[in-house]
Amino acid sequence: MKDKQLHSVPIVDSTRRPLGVLLARDALETLLASVEYEEALLKDYIMRIGFL
């Protein structure tokens, strides 16, 4: 998406029927949430919280 400067891409099924649109902003928010969750798990592990 970044290389082609797209802000959204269509999502289609195997028969090329449209299912929806993926917005770059939504994709980035999902990736950020995943990274934040992983960071929290690592902090908990390092601090030995919840891993006794």
PDB file of N, CA, C and O in Angstrom:
ATOM      1  N   MET A   1       0.826  -1.187   0.000  1.00  0.00           N
ATOM      2  CA  MET A   1       0.000   0.000   0.000  1.00  0.00           C
ATOM      3  C   MET A   1       0.870   1.250   0.000  1.00  0.00           C
ATOM      4  O   MET A   1       0.574   2.233  -0.679  1.00  0.00           O
ATOM      5  N   LYS A   2       1.945   1.190   0.773  1.00  0.00           N
ATOM      6  CA  LYS A   2       2.814   2.360   0.872  1.00  0.00           C
ATOM      7  C   LYS A   2       3.538   2.620  -0.443  1.00  0.00           C
ATOM      8  O   LYS A   2       3.613   3.759  -0.903  1.00  0.00           O
ATOM      9  N   ASP A   3       4.070   1.559  -1.045  1.00  0.00           N
ATOM     10  CA  ASP A   3       4.839   1.730  -2.282  1.00  0.00           C
ATOM     11  C   ASP A   3       4.014   2.361  -3.393  1.00  0.00           C
ATOM     12  O   ASP A   3       4.521   3.162  -4.178  1.00  0.00           O
ATOM     13  N   LYS A   4       2.745   1.997  -3.452  1.00  0.00           N
ATOM     14  CA  LYS A   4       1.881   2.525  -4.512  1.00  0.00           C
ATOM     15  C   LYS A   4       1.036   3.704  -4.045  1.00  0.00           C
ATOM     16  O   LYS A   4       0.165   4.181  -4.773  1.00  0.00           O
ATOM     17  N   GLN A   5       1.299   4.172  -2.818  1.00  0.00           N
ATOM     18  CA  GLN A   5       0.600   5.315  -2.233  1.00  0.00           C
ATOM     19  C   GLN A   5      -0.916   5.131  -2.231  1.00  0.00           C
ATOM     20  O   GLN A   5      -1.670   6.045  -2.566  1.00  0.00           O
ATOM     21  N   LEU A   6      -1.347   3.918  -1.841  1.00  0.00           N
ATOM     22  CA  LEU A   6      -2.778   3.621  -1.753  1.00  0.00           C
ATOM     23  C   LEU A   6      -3.265   3.871  -0.332  1.00  0.00           C
ATOM     24  O   LEU A   6      -2.564   3.568   0.634  1.00  0.00           O
ATOM     25  N   HIS A   7      -4.442   4.411  -0.208  1.00  0.00           N
ATOM     26  CA  HIS A   7      -5.051   4.635   1.101  1.00  0.00           C
ATOM     27  C   HIS A   7      -6.045   3.541   1.436  1.00  0.00           C
ATOM     28  O   HIS A   7      -6.425   3.369   2.595  1.00  0.00           O
ATOM     29  N   SER A   8      -6.467   2.797   0.413  1.00  0.00           N
ATOM     30  CA  SER A   8      -7.385   1.688   0.623  1.00  0.00           C
ATOM     31  C   SER A   8      -7.234   0.681  -0.507  1.00  0.00           C
ATOM     32  O   SER A   8      -6.838   1.025  -1.620  1.00  0.00           O
ATOM     33  N   VAL A   9      -7.558  -0.573  -0.195  1.00  0.00           N
ATOM     34  CA  VAL A   9      -7.529  -1.624  -1.209  1.00  0.00           C
ATOM     35  C   VAL A   9      -8.806  -2.445  -1.087  1.00  0.00           C
ATOM     36  O   VAL A   9      -9.294  -2.679   0.018  1.00  0.00           O
ATOM     37  N   PRO A  10      -9.339  -2.875  -2.203  1.00  0.00           N
ATOM     38  CA  PRO A  10     -10.538  -3.706  -2.146  1.00  0.00           C
ATOM     39  C   PRO A  10     -10.184  -5.127  -1.690  1.00  0.00           C
ATOM     40  O   PRO A  10      -9.119  -5.652  -2.014  1.00  0.00           O
ATOM     41  N   ILE A  11     -11.090  -5.726  -0.942  1.00  0.00           N
ATOM     42  CA  ILE A  11     -10.941  -7.115  -0.519  1.00  0.00           C
ATOM     43  C   ILE A  11     -11.958  -7.927  -1.310  1.00  0.00           C
ATOM     44  O   ILE A  11     -13.153  -7.632  -1.294  1.00  0.00           O
ATOM     45  N   VAL A  12     -11.469  -8.956  -2.002  1.00  0.00           N
ATOM     46  CA  VAL A  12     -12.338  -9.783  -2.837  1.00  0.00           C
ATOM     47  C   VAL A  12     -12.168 -11.248  -2.458  1.00  0.00           C
ATOM     48  O   VAL A  12     -11.144 -11.638  -1.897  1.00  0.00           O
ATOM     49  N   ASP A  13     -13.194 -12.068  -2.773  1.00  0.00           N
ATOM     50  CA  ASP A  13     -13.090 -13.495  -2.512  1.00  0.00           C
ATOM     51  C   ASP A  13     -12.448 -14.190  -3.708  1.00  0.00           C
ATOM     52  O   ASP A  13     -11.980 -13.529  -4.635  1.00  0.00           O
ATOM     53  N   SER A  14     -12.424 -15.516  -3.689  1.00  0.00           N
ATOM     54  CA  SER A  14     -11.752 -16.269  -4.751  1.00  0.00           C
ATOM     55  C   SER A  14     -12.418 -16.119  -6.110  1.00  0.00           C
ATOM     56  O   SER A  14     -11.792 -16.381  -7.137  1.00  0.00           O
ATOM     57  N   THR A  15     -13.694 -15.695  -6.128  1.00  0.00           N
ATOM     58  CA  THR A  15     -14.382 -15.467  -7.400  1.00  0.00           C
ATOM     59  C   THR A  15     -14.376 -13.994  -7.783  1.00  0.00           C
ATOM     60  O   THR A  15     -15.085 -13.572  -8.697  1.00  0.00           O
ATOM     61  N   ARG A  16     -13.557 -13.214  -7.063  1.00  0.00           N
ATOM     62  CA  ARG A  16     -13.404 -11.770  -7.293  1.00  0.00           C
ATOM     63  C   ARG A  16     -14.657 -10.962  -6.966  1.00  0.00           C
ATOM     64  O   ARG A  16     -14.842  -9.856  -7.474  1.00  0.00           O
ATOM     65  N   ARG A  17     -15.509 -11.520  -6.118  1.00  0.00           N
ATOM     66  CA  ARG A  17     -16.662 -10.751  -5.623  1.00  0.00           C
ATOM     67  C   ARG A  17     -16.167  -9.818  -4.524  1.00  0.00           C
ATOM     68  O   ARG A  17     -15.405 -10.244  -3.656  1.00  0.00           O
ATOM     69  N   PRO A  18     -16.577  -8.578  -4.543  1.00  0.00           N
ATOM     70  CA  PRO A  18     -16.112  -7.646  -3.511  1.00  0.00           C
ATOM     71  C   PRO A  18     -16.675  -8.004  -2.134  1.00  0.00           C
ATOM     72  O   PRO A  18     -17.863  -8.286  -1.982  1.00  0.00           O
ATOM     73  N   LEU A  19     -15.794  -7.984  -1.145  1.00  0.00           N
ATOM     74  CA  LEU A  19     -16.192  -8.249   0.231  1.00  0.00           C
ATOM     75  C   LEU A  19     -16.127  -6.995   1.089  1.00  0.00           C
ATOM     76  O   LEU A  19     -16.860  -6.864   2.070  1.00  0.00           O
ATOM     77  N   GLY A  20     -15.250  -6.077   0.717  1.00  0.00           N
ATOM     78  CA  GLY A  20     -15.105  -4.858   1.504  1.00  0.00           C
ATOM     79  C   GLY A  20     -13.878  -4.087   1.069  1.00  0.00           C
ATOM     80  O   GLY A  20     -13.297  -4.334   0.012  1.00  0.00           O
ATOM     81  N   VAL A  21     -13.502  -3.146   1.915  1.00  0.00           N
ATOM     82  CA  VAL A  21     -12.354  -2.288   1.634  1.00  0.00           C
ATOM     83  C   VAL A  21     -11.476  -2.245   2.883  1.00  0.00           C
ATOM     84  O   VAL A  21     -11.970  -2.058   3.994  1.00  0.00           O
ATOM     85  N   LEU A  22     -10.192  -2.418   2.691  1.00  0.00           N
ATOM     86  CA  LEU A  22      -9.236  -2.309   3.779  1.00  0.00           C
ATOM     87  C   LEU A  22      -8.583  -0.939   3.700  1.00  0.00           C
ATOM     88  O   LEU A  22      -7.949  -0.598   2.701  1.00  0.00           O
ATOM     89  N   LEU A  23      -8.742  -0.160   4.756  1.00  0.00           N
ATOM     90  CA  LEU A  23      -8.126   1.162   4.828  1.00  0.00           C
ATOM     91  C   LEU A  23      -6.744   1.042   5.467  1.00  0.00           C
ATOM     92  O   LEU A  23      -6.554   0.273   6.409  1.00  0.00           O
ATOM     93  N   ALA A  24      -5.801   1.792   4.959  1.00  0.00           N
ATOM     94  CA  ALA A  24      -4.442   1.773   5.496  1.00  0.00           C
ATOM     95  C   ALA A  24      -4.457   2.112   6.978  1.00  0.00           C
ATOM     96  O   ALA A  24      -3.717   1.511   7.758  1.00  0.00           O
ATOM     97  N   ARG A  25      -5.269   3.043   7.366  1.00  0.00           N
ATOM     98  CA  ARG A  25      -5.360   3.446   8.769  1.00  0.00           C
ATOM     99  C   ARG A  25      -5.792   2.283   9.659  1.00  0.00           C
ATOM    100  O   ARG A  25      -5.249   2.096  10.748  1.00  0.00           O
ATOM    101  N   ASP A  26      -6.774   1.497   9.192  1.00  0.00           N
ATOM    102  CA  ASP A  26      -7.238   0.345   9.962  1.00  0.00           C
ATOM    103  C   ASP A  26      -6.145  -0.708  10.093  1.00  0.00           C
ATOM    104  O   ASP A  26      -5.967  -1.299  11.158  1.00  0.00           O
ATOM    105  N   ALA A  27      -5.414  -0.939   9.006  1.00  0.00           N
ATOM    106  CA  ALA A  27      -4.320  -1.909   9.035  1.00  0.00           C
ATOM    107  C   ALA A  27      -3.240  -1.471  10.022  1.00  0.00           C
ATOM    108  O   ALA A  27      -2.731  -2.288  10.789  1.00  0.00           O
ATOM    109  N   LEU A  28      -2.894  -0.199  10.006  1.00  0.00           N
ATOM    110  CA  LEU A  28      -1.874   0.311  10.924  1.00  0.00           C
ATOM    111  C   LEU A  28      -2.328   0.245  12.373  1.00  0.00           C
ATOM    112  O   LEU A  28      -1.531  -0.078  13.254  1.00  0.00           O
ATOM    113  N   GLU A  29      -3.594   0.545  12.634  1.00  0.00           N
ATOM    114  CA  GLU A  29      -4.123   0.464  14.001  1.00  0.00           C
ATOM    115  C   GLU A  29      -4.066  -0.964  14.523  1.00  0.00           C
ATOM    116  O   GLU A  29      -3.746  -1.187  15.690  1.00  0.00           O
ATOM    117  N   THR A  30      -4.373  -1.926  13.668  1.00  0.00           N
ATOM    118  CA  THR A  30      -4.319  -3.332  14.065  1.00  0.00           C
ATOM    119  C   THR A  30      -2.891  -3.761  14.364  1.00  0.00           C
ATOM    120  O   THR A  30      -2.641  -4.445  15.356  1.00  0.00           O
ATOM    121  N   LEU A  31      -1.957  -3.364  13.513  1.00  0.00           N
ATOM    122  CA  LEU A  31      -0.553  -3.694  13.751  1.00  0.00           C
ATOM    123  C   LEU A  31      -0.042  -3.052  15.034  1.00  0.00           C
ATOM    124  O   LEU A  31       0.681  -3.686  15.802  1.00  0.00           O
ATOM    125  N   LEU A  32      -0.411  -1.809  15.267  1.00  0.00           N
ATOM    126  CA  LEU A  32       0.019  -1.111  16.473  1.00  0.00           C
ATOM    127  C   LEU A  32      -0.540  -1.786  17.716  1.00  0.00           C
ATOM    128  O   LEU A  32       0.178  -1.948  18.703  1.00  0.00           O
ATOM    129  N   ALA A  33      -1.797  -2.179  17.685  1.00  0.00           N
ATOM    130  CA  ALA A  33      -2.408  -2.852  18.830  1.00  0.00           C
ATOM    131  C   ALA A  33      -1.680  -4.161  19.119  1.00  0.00           C
ATOM    132  O   ALA A  33      -1.471  -4.508  20.281  1.00  0.00           O
ATOM    133  N   SER A  34      -1.296  -4.881  18.085  1.00  0.00           N
ATOM    134  CA  SER A  34      -0.573  -6.142  18.253  1.00  0.00           C
ATOM    135  C   SER A  34       0.788  -5.903  18.902  1.00  0.00           C
ATOM    136  O   SER A  34       1.192  -6.646  19.796  1.00  0.00           O
ATOM    137  N   VAL A  35       1.485  -4.876  18.454  1.00  0.00           N
ATOM    138  CA  VAL A  35       2.798  -4.550  19.014  1.00  0.00           C
ATOM    139  C   VAL A  35       2.658  -4.097  20.466  1.00  0.00           C
ATOM    140  O   VAL A  35       3.471  -4.472  21.310  1.00  0.00           O
ATOM    141  N   GLU A  36       1.647  -3.303  20.762  1.00  0.00           N
ATOM    142  CA  GLU A  36       1.435  -2.832  22.135  1.00  0.00           C
ATOM    143  C   GLU A  36       1.119  -4.001  23.063  1.00  0.00           C
ATOM    144  O   GLU A  36       1.586  -4.028  24.202  1.00  0.00           O
ATOM    145  N   TYR A  37       0.331  -4.967  22.590  1.00  0.00           N
ATOM    146  CA  TYR A  37       0.002  -6.145  23.392  1.00  0.00           C
ATOM    147  C   TYR A  37       1.265  -6.966  23.660  1.00  0.00           C
ATOM    148  O   TYR A  37       1.490  -7.413  24.785  1.00  0.00           O
ATOM    149  N   GLU A  38       2.077  -7.162  22.640  1.00  0.00           N
ATOM    150  CA  GLU A  38       3.323  -7.914  22.804  1.00  0.00           C
ATOM    151  C   GLU A  38       4.258  -7.196  23.776  1.00  0.00           C
ATOM    152  O   GLU A  38       4.920  -7.835  24.594  1.00  0.00           O
ATOM    153  N   GLU A  39       4.309  -5.883  23.687  1.00  0.00           N
ATOM    154  CA  GLU A  39       5.143  -5.111  24.606  1.00  0.00           C
ATOM    155  C   GLU A  39       4.680  -5.292  26.050  1.00  0.00           C
ATOM    156  O   GLU A  39       5.503  -5.446  26.952  1.00  0.00           O
ATOM    157  N   ALA A  40       3.374  -5.275  26.269  1.00  0.00           N
ATOM    158  CA  ALA A  40       2.831  -5.466  27.613  1.00  0.00           C
ATOM    159  C   ALA A  40       3.172  -6.861  28.142  1.00  0.00           C
ATOM    160  O   ALA A  40       3.526  -7.008  29.312  1.00  0.00           O
ATOM    161  N   LEU A  41       3.068  -7.878  27.298  1.00  0.00           N
ATOM    162  CA  LEU A  41       3.425  -9.231  27.720  1.00  0.00           C
ATOM    163  C   LEU A  41       4.899  -9.322  28.102  1.00  0.00           C
ATOM    164  O   LEU A  41       5.248  -9.950  29.102  1.00  0.00           O
ATOM    165  N   LEU A  42       5.754  -8.700  27.312  1.00  0.00           N
ATOM    166  CA  LEU A  42       7.181  -8.732  27.610  1.00  0.00           C
ATOM    167  C   LEU A  42       7.497  -7.991  28.905  1.00  0.00           C
ATOM    168  O   LEU A  42       8.319  -8.452  29.696  1.00  0.00           O
ATOM    169  N   LYS A  43       6.859  -6.857  29.126  1.00  0.00           N
ATOM    170  CA  LYS A  43       7.069  -6.119  30.376  1.00  0.00           C
ATOM    171  C   LYS A  43       6.633  -6.957  31.566  1.00  0.00           C
ATOM    172  O   LYS A  43       7.334  -7.022  32.576  1.00  0.00           O
ATOM    173  N   ASP A  44       5.468  -7.601  31.449  1.00  0.00           N
ATOM    174  CA  ASP A  44       4.978  -8.456  32.532  1.00  0.00           C
ATOM    175  C   ASP A  44       5.947  -9.605  32.797  1.00  0.00           C
ATOM    176  O   ASP A  44       6.214  -9.944  33.950  1.00  0.00           O
ATOM    177  N   TYR A  45       6.464 -10.193  31.742  1.00  0.00           N
ATOM    178  CA  TYR A  45       7.412 -11.293  31.889  1.00  0.00           C
ATOM    179  C   TYR A  45       8.685 -10.824  32.596  1.00  0.00           C
ATOM    180  O   TYR A  45       9.184 -11.487  33.505  1.00  0.00           O
ATOM    181  N   ILE A  46       9.193  -9.686  32.171  1.00  0.00           N
ATOM    182  CA  ILE A  46      10.425  -9.166  32.771  1.00  0.00           C
ATOM    183  C   ILE A  46      10.203  -8.806  34.236  1.00  0.00           C
ATOM    184  O   ILE A  46      11.071  -9.044  35.075  1.00  0.00           O
ATOM    185  N   MET A  47       9.053  -8.239  34.539  1.00  0.00           N
ATOM    186  CA  MET A  47       8.758  -7.843  35.913  1.00  0.00           C
ATOM    187  C   MET A  47       8.206  -9.002  36.750  1.00  0.00           C
ATOM    188  O   MET A  47       7.940  -8.847  37.942  1.00  0.00           O
ATOM    189  N   ARG A  48       8.037 -10.165  36.111  1.00  0.00           N
ATOM    190  CA  ARG A  48       7.516 -11.384  36.763  1.00  0.00           C
ATOM    191  C   ARG A  48       6.096 -11.186  37.282  1.00  0.00           C
ATOM    192  O   ARG A  48       5.731 -11.730  38.324  1.00  0.00           O
ATOM    193  N   ILE A  49       5.312 -10.421  36.569  1.00  0.00           N
ATOM    194  CA  ILE A  49       3.920 -10.206  36.940  1.00  0.00           C
ATOM    195  C   ILE A  49       3.076 -11.205  36.170  1.00  0.00           C
ATOM    196  O   ILE A  49       3.088 -11.222  34.939  1.00  0.00           O
ATOM    197  N   GLY A  50       2.349 -12.034  36.894  1.00  0.00           N
ATOM    198  CA  GLY A  50       1.463 -12.978  36.227  1.00  0.00           C
ATOM    199  C   GLY A  50       2.150 -14.231  35.721  1.00  0.00           C
ATOM    200  O   GLY A  50       1.513 -15.053  35.062  1.00  0.00           O
ATOM    201  N   PHE A  51       3.433 -14.400  36.009  1.00  0.00           N
ATOM    202  CA  PHE A  51       4.156 -15.575  35.544  1.00  0.00           C
ATOM    203  C   PHE A  51       4.799 -16.295  36.716  1.00  0.00           C
ATOM    204  O   PHE A  51       5.933 -16.760  36.607  1.00  0.00           O
ATOM    205  N   LEU A  52       4.096 -16.393  37.831  1.00  0.00           N
ATOM    206  CA  LEU A  52       4.674 -17.045  39.018  1.00  0.00           C
ATOM    207  C   LEU A  52       4.344 -18.508  39.026  1.00  0.00           C
ATOM    208  O   LEU A  52       4.742 -19.225  39.944  1.00  0.00           O
TER     209      LEU A  52
END
